[in-house]
Amino acid sequence: MEKKTLWTRNYTTIIVATALGALGNVALNFALSFIVFDETGSTLASAILFAIQMIPGVVIPLLVSPVLDRYPRKPFLVFFDGLFAVMYLIAGIWLLVRPFSYIEYLLASLVFAAIGELDGMSFNALFPKLIPKGMEEKGFTVSSLLYPIVTVIMTPVVSVLYKEVGLANLLFFQAVCSLLACVIESTVKVEESVVEGTELSVKQWWGDIKDTARYLKGERGLLMQTIYSNYSNGTSTGFEAMKVAFFSTAAGFSPRLYAFFEGVYLFGRTIGGLLIVKKQTPREKKFKKTFLIYVMIDFLESIMLFLPYPAMLAGNCFSGFLGVQSGNIRYAAFQKYIPDSMRARLDAFDSVFFLIFNSVLTLLIGALGDILPYRYVMLIFGSVSIALCFILVWGNREHIEKIYLTDDTNEET
């Protein structure tokens, strides 16, 4: 009997393309995090930059997801990566002839966030079809490892070079990466077709949105898990501005120490992900395992800035180790549980929740960071996250656990 492999031609192709995109993103995002704070000296200004990038995620998913559920997804993915390459090239040339302008940074971030949202939706809708049957958890895990591995490699380099190289050159680098990703993605071979009776109309779009809302309302486990996860993710995004500010201003800390701090987190994620690839969690243990991980991560985030630097490194590494496990167990189970005919729309609803929570919480955390010590801001919001975990996740364990118990008969043992 032929042994099943995760690394089919299609899966390998999409992973290589994704890795190329991650290379440029890591370099660019790291530089933006420090350049804006260096130029403005305000955590609120940094938070606004993060928050404005989330605005397209509130509108675009609901508008576009019904189209992605009715039309082939590969052409969308190839097109948007190609568009990214062109836009990054234009932005790089623009920066060569223009001085720093906070307003221009905000507007450019909004445009790139919109393209990124469309690109990400196309990828999320297509990617599950490229994973061999029965290998979903491993397939999602390998994908999730790409960004941490690339970040571990790129962050120390960029932390040293980002001021010397300049943002314009990082944009040119990202343009090349996006173009290569576009070319490689175009070679993916997948059978997709237009859904019968498809028509682009407001009536059809509204009907699809209402059907998805009714489905989500009837799935209490999905809804409660979504609310908790997006609050927790929102605080984590807001905490990044606190960490950047803390490492930029606290005595004995620096951007280079921050780069190492982030690096150990991603090292932990890599080790945790490799553990999943080697051995999957028995489905009857998945819910309790993820719940315990949520509580531990929220606690570590709450106290992180109170710890001495060596303990911060250990705690951040452990958070990464735990986080990748809970995230991939949950994502694989939820993707298997939801119907494929609603995948893009349900991902869109989740994206809207994510962006709303992220935008509001990032702004709140950033504003409080200009008033209170950064460590106390993280303690307050982290404590709320722990409380919500017990109320929403453990309090609805009967509804959520059934998602993790989705039939696994097609998976490898």
Residue pairs with C-beta under 8 A, 6 or more apart in sequence:
4 132
4 134
4 135
4 412
5 132
6 131
6 132
6 135
6 138
6 139
6 142
8 130
8 132
9 189
10 130
10 188
10 189
10 190
11 130
11 131
11 132
11 139
13 184
13 185
13 187
13 188
14 126
14 127
14 130
14 185
14 188
15 142
15 143
15 146
16 184
17 81
17 180
17 181
17 182
17 184
17 185
18 123
18 143
18 146
18 181
19 146
19 150
20 177
20 178
20 180
20 181
20 184
21 81
21 177
21 178
21 181
22 146
22 147
22 150
22 151
23 150
23 154
23 173
23 177
24 88
24 170
24 173
24 174
24 175
24 176
24 177
24 178
25 147
25 174
26 147
26 150
26 151
26 154
26 155
26 158
27 154
27 157
27 158
27 162
27 170
27 173
27 174
28 167
28 170
28 171
28 174
30 154
30 155
30 158
30 159
30 162
30 259
31 158
31 162
31 167
31 170
32 49
32 105
32 109
32 167
33 46
33 240
33 244
34 162
34 244
34 248
34 255
35 100
35 162
35 167
36 45
36 46
36 49
36 102
36 105
37 43
37 45
37 46
37 244
37 245
37 248
38 248
39 100
39 102
40 46
40 102
42 370
43 241
43 242
43 244
43 245
43 366
43 369
43 370
43 374
44 363
44 366
44 367
44 369
44 370
45 102
46 241
46 244
46 245
46 366
47 238
47 241
47 362
47 363
47 365
47 366
47 367
47 369
48 106
48 363
48 366
49 105
49 106
49 109
50 237
50 238
50 240
50 241
50 358
50 362
50 366
51 358
51 359
51 362
51 363
51 366
52 106
52 109
52 110
52 113
53 109
53 110
53 112
53 113
54 113
54 355
54 358
54 359
54 362
55 110
55 113
55 355
55 359
56 110
56 113
56 114
56 116
56 117
56 355
57 113
57 117
57 351
57 352
57 354
57 355
58 352
58 355
58 356
58 359
60 114
60 117
60 118
60 121
61 117
61 121
61 347
61 348
61 349
61 351
61 352
62 209
62 348
62 349
62 352
63 205
64 118
64 121
64 348
65 121
65 208
65 344
65 345
65 347
65 348
66 204
66 205
66 208
66 209
66 344
66 345
67 200
68 76
68 121
68 122
68 125
68 344
69 125
69 195
69 208
69 341
69 342
69 343
69 344
69 345
70 194
70 195
70 198
71 194
71 195
71 198
72 192
72 193
72 194
73 122
73 125
73 126
73 129
73 192
73 344
74 126
74 185
74 188
74 190
74 192
76 118
76 122
77 119
77 122
77 123
77 126
77 185
78 182
78 185
78 186
80 115
80 118
80 119
80 122
81 119
81 178
81 179
81 181
81 182
81 185
82 178
82 179
82 182
83 115
84 112
84 115
84 116
84 119
84 174
84 175
84 178
84 182
85 175
85 176
85 178
85 179
85 182
86 175
87 111
87 112
87 115
88 171
88 172
88 174
88 175
88 178
89 171
89 172
89 175
91 108
91 112
91 171
92 168
92 169
92 171
92 172
92 175
93 168
95 166
95 167
95 168
95 171
96 168
98 104
117 351
121 344
121 347
121 348
121 351
124 343
124 344
124 347
125 343
125 344
125 347
126 190
127 143
128 136
128 335
128 340
128 343
129 190
129 192
130 188
130 190
131 139
131 140
132 139
133 410
134 410
134 411
134 412
135 411
135 412
136 332
136 335
136 336
136 411
137 276
137 280
137 328
137 329
137 332
137 411
138 276
138 277
138 280
140 328
140 331
140 332
140 335
141 273
141 276
141 277
141 324
141 328
141 332
142 273
142 277
144 269
144 273
144 324
144 327
144 328
144 331
145 269
145 270
145 273
145 274
145 324
147 266
148 265
148 266
148 267
148 269
148 270
148 273
148 320
148 324
149 266
149 270
151 262
151 263
151 266
152 263
152 266
152 267
152 270
155 259
155 262
155 263
155 266
156 259
156 260
156 263
158 170
158 259
159 255
159 256
159 258
159 259
160 256
162 170
198 204
208 345
209 345
211 342
211 345
212 342
212 345
212 346
212 348
212 349
213 349
215 342
215 346
216 222
216 223
216 226
216 346
216 349
217 223
219 399
220 396
220 399
221 396
221 399
221 400
221 401
221 402
221 403
222 334
222 337
222 338
222 346
222 403
224 392
224 393
224 395
224 396
224 399
224 400
225 330
225 334
225 392
225 393
225 396
225 400
225 403
226 349
226 350
226 353
227 353
227 388
227 392
228 294
228 388
228 389
228 392
228 393
229 330
230 350
230 353
230 354
230 356
230 357
230 358
231 357
231 361
231 384
231 385
231 388
232 294
232 297
232 298
232 385
232 388
232 389
233 354
233 357
233 358
234 354
234 357
234 358
234 360
234 361
234 362
235 301
235 361
235 365
235 381
235 382
235 384
235 385
236 301
237 358
237 361
237 362
238 358
238 361
238 362
238 364
238 365
238 366
238 381
239 301
239 304
239 365
239 378
239 381
239 382
241 362
241 365
241 366
241 369
242 305
242 365
242 369
242 374
242 375
242 377
242 378
243 258
243 261
243 304
243 305
243 374
244 258
245 369
245 374
246 253
246 305
246 374
246 375
247 253
247 254
247 255
247 257
247 258
247 261
248 254
248 255
248 258
252 309
253 309
257 309
260 313
261 312
261 313
261 316
262 316
264 313
264 316
264 317
264 320
265 316
265 317
265 319
265 320
266 320
267 317
267 320
268 316
268 317
268 318
268 319
268 320
268 321
268 322
268 323
268 324
269 320
269 321
269 323
269 324
270 320
270 324
271 321
272 320
272 321
272 322
272 323
272 324
272 325
273 324
273 325
273 328
275 325
276 324
276 325
276 328
276 329
280 411
280 412
281 289
281 325
281 329
283 333
283 404
283 405
283 406
283 408
284 405
286 329
286 333
286 404
286 405
287 397
287 400
287 401
287 404
289 325
289 326
289 329
290 325
290 326
290 329
290 330
290 404
291 389
291 393
291 394
291 397
293 322
293 323
293 325
293 326
294 326
294 389
294 393
295 386
295 389
295 390
296 318
296 322
297 319
297 322
297 323
297 326
298 382
298 385
298 386
298 389
299 382
299 386
300 315
300 316
300 318
300 319
301 319
301 378
301 382
301 385
302 378
302 379
302 381
302 382
302 383
302 385
302 386
303 315
303 379
303 382
304 312
304 315
304 316
304 375
304 378
305 312
305 374
305 375
305 378
306 375
306 379
307 315
329 404
330 404
333 403
333 404
333 406
334 403
335 343
336 406
337 403
337 406
338 346
361 381
364 381
365 377
365 381
368 377
368 380
369 377
393 400
